């Protein structure tokens, strides 16, 4: 019974062009990955500053694991609450301008743990319809009343706020959207917050380290709680939440995903502290990333492709899921790896090529991609 259901659902996925089959990658070398023995230009990684491939960071992390060991061997609430973890959290709170911080094993877990715990039945969450799947899952688990508003349309959000101003209300959004690549209209959201006094949670996972002064993101003036990850621009793993001290105390006592998970190891916290120094000194990397991202966008646009994105995440619209998959496969045959985002990650019939730029890329990479994309689209 179960087997037949699984086989049927997988068959339907294949027919619709929605089947997932991750590529086996043998190793990474800077902006390249090796697939089937071939060296392939990687335009899919979230390693925006190139730190995940950095020898300097690798050596620091190695030294930390040699010093502290490989595991905390316990949840945070049993015997995994090491002092260096608390120290790292304080330093992250200070760097990004918040009262406190709390580390989680992953960004997905952070969003679920924060949103499902801070909200309950009787609360109302107004959310951008393009927030991450983990945020959606957290909202569903919370039991709160949830209402979406059109993506980055704060005029629609205002209508929602006006109709729900009597409730315990929160707004959930992102500062840099992971698929669309567009930026939150922070000043407009700040104006709404001043009038309606809601609680704001902003996922800055794709902005921290890259955008804003010293990579501090763009939403501090409006976000009561901000979600960040180590696994993107910061080149490590795990996640951090920036928040008021009271909220941290509450999460430590009521957030099941945090309470019942093994804490990140001491070596991770030590490496996270090292990262703050690296990020603060990465102005040139951020400048290079901004420049090559703009060059890529303009190059793609000049060839008549429909492309969106305000920063280092660019979306080239293809539309049909099977066509998008075919384009991606053809690009891979020509040694370019570009992720195709399909439903449910993006709306049905709105499949995209998600170009993820890195400070390791240069203008020659952009030219090569555009030439190859034109060639491939003539073949599918």
C-alpha positions, -999 to +999 in steps of 0.1 A: +000+000+000+026+025+010+050+014-017+024+019-045+015+054-032+051+064-032+057+051-067+026+068-080+035+102-065+071+100-078+058+091-113+036+122-112+066+143-101+085+131-131+057+138-156+053+173-143+090+181-144+092+184-107+112+153-098+143+160-077+175+140-082+205+157-065+237+156-085+267+138-069+295+164-064+329+149-057+346+181-045+347+218-046+375+241-058+367+278-054+340+287-078+340+253-094+326+219-084+336+185-099+307+164-112+315+131-129+351+140-131+344+173-149+352+207-136+320+228-137+314+265-131+291+267-101+264+294-102+242+278-076+261+281-043+251+304-015+288+309-007+284+346-016+317+359-002+337+327-011+344+320+026+331+284+023+361+278+000+385+299+020+418+283+031+421+309+059+387+300+074+393+263+069+425+265+090+408+285+117+380+260+119+404+231+120+423+246+149+391+251+168+380+215+164+414+203+174+411+224+206+375+218+216+365+185+201+338+174+176+305+175+196+288+192+225+274+158+232+242+172+248+213+195+243+218+231+254+196+226+285+214+195+298+252+199+297+257+216+263+256+252+275+293+259+271+305+294+281+320+300+246+286+295+230+271+322+252+301+344+245+297+340+208+260+348+210+268+380+229+293+390+203+268+384+175+242+404+193+267+433+197+279+432+161+245+432+146+230+456+171+206+435+190+201+428+227+209+391+225+214+361+202+206+324+202+223+297+180+204+269+163+217+239+144+202+250+111+183+279+095+153+257+089+152+247+126+157+283+137+126+295+117+105+266+129+117+269+165+112+307+167+079+311+149+061+280+163+071+290+198+066+328+199+031+326+185-001+308+195-038+305+190-053+340+191-023+357+175-022+369+139+008+366+116+008+386+083+034+371+060+049+378+026+037+350+004+073+343-008+088+336+027+109+304+031+092+270+035+106+268+070+088+300+080+056+286+066+060+254+086+067+274+117+035+294+113+014+262+107+028+247+139+021+278+160-016+276+157-018+313+150-041+329+125-020+334+093-027+357+064-005+362+034+000+394+016+012+398-020+050+395-024+067+427-014+035+447-019+034+467+013+002+484+002-015+450+004+001+445+038-013+478+050-048+467+041-043+435+061-030+455+091-060+479+090-084+450+091-065+432+119-053+460+141-073+447+171-053+414+173-019+404+187-002+409+153+031+402+138+046+407+103+069+380+089+091+388+059+127+385+044+152+413+037+166+396+006+142+370-009+159+337-017+143+330-050+131+364-064+163+381-053+145+414-045+151+435-014+126+444+013+113+480+012+126+486+047+116+523+050+080+515+040+078+487+065+092+509+092+065+535+084+038+508+088+053+496+120+053+531+135+016+534+128+004+498+136+030+488+162+033+451+152+061+427+161+084+423+131+104+391+123+128+394+093+148+366+078+181+381+068+198+348+059+207+359+024+217+394+034+239+390+065+276+392+057+269+408+023+245+437+024+245+468+047+274+484+066+300+457+074+275+431+062+250+438+090+219+435+068+193+461+061+164+455+085+178+464+120+156+496+122+124+475+118+132+439+129+124+429+165+138+395+156+162+387+128+171+352+115+206+346+101+225+316+089+262+307+090+258+284+060+256+311+033+278+342+032+295+333+065+308+300+050+302+277+081+270+258+092+242+264+116+221+295+123+217+324+147+187+344+159+190+380+170+164+390+195+154+406+228+167+389+260+132+381+271+126+363+239+157+342+243+147+332+278+113+322+265+127+301+236+151+283+259+122+273+281+095+265+254+111+259+220+110+222+214+134+222+183+160+239+206+153+220+238+155+186+223+184+190+199+221+185+205+238+219+208+263+230+182+298+222+194+322+246+212+344+246+181+315+260+161+311+289+185+348+296+185+348+296+147+317+319+147+337+344+167+365+342+142+340+348+114+330+382+129+365+395+124+366+381+088+332+396+079+341+430+093+372+430+071+354+418+039+346+452+024+365+444-008+348+410-012+314+427-008+324+454-034+335+427-059+303+407-054+281+437-059+300+447-091+300+412-107+263+407-098+253+439-115+274+430-145+257+396-147+222+411-145+228+437-171+245+411-194+215+388-192+190+416-196+208+429-228+201+396-245+164+400-239+160+375-211+135+383-183+157+386-152+150+399-117+170+405-086+184+435-067+217+420-054+236+387-057+206+364-063+192+367-099+162+349-113+160+342-150+124+333-158+118+302-180+082+293-171+075+257-180+091+233-155+102+207-181+118+234-202+136+248-172+149+214-163+161+208-199+179+242-200+196+234-167+207+200-180+220+214-212+240+240-193+255+213-172+265+194-203+285+225-212+301+226-177+279+253-161+259+244-130+227+265-125+199+255-102+164+254-116+138+264-091+104+248-097+071+244-079+066+244-049+097+265-044+082+290-069+047+292-083+035+266-108+044+275-143+070+301-131+101+280-131+134+300-130+171+296-133+184+308-100+218+324-105+237+327-073+267+350-076+299+349-055+328+372-050+348+344-066+331+350-100+343+376-125+330+393-157+344+365-179+322+340-160+292+362-167+300+365-204+305+328-207+272+320-190+252+344-212+268+331-244+260+295-233+225+303-222+217+318-256+231+287-273+212+263-251+179+280-255+181+275-292+184+238-286+154+231-263 
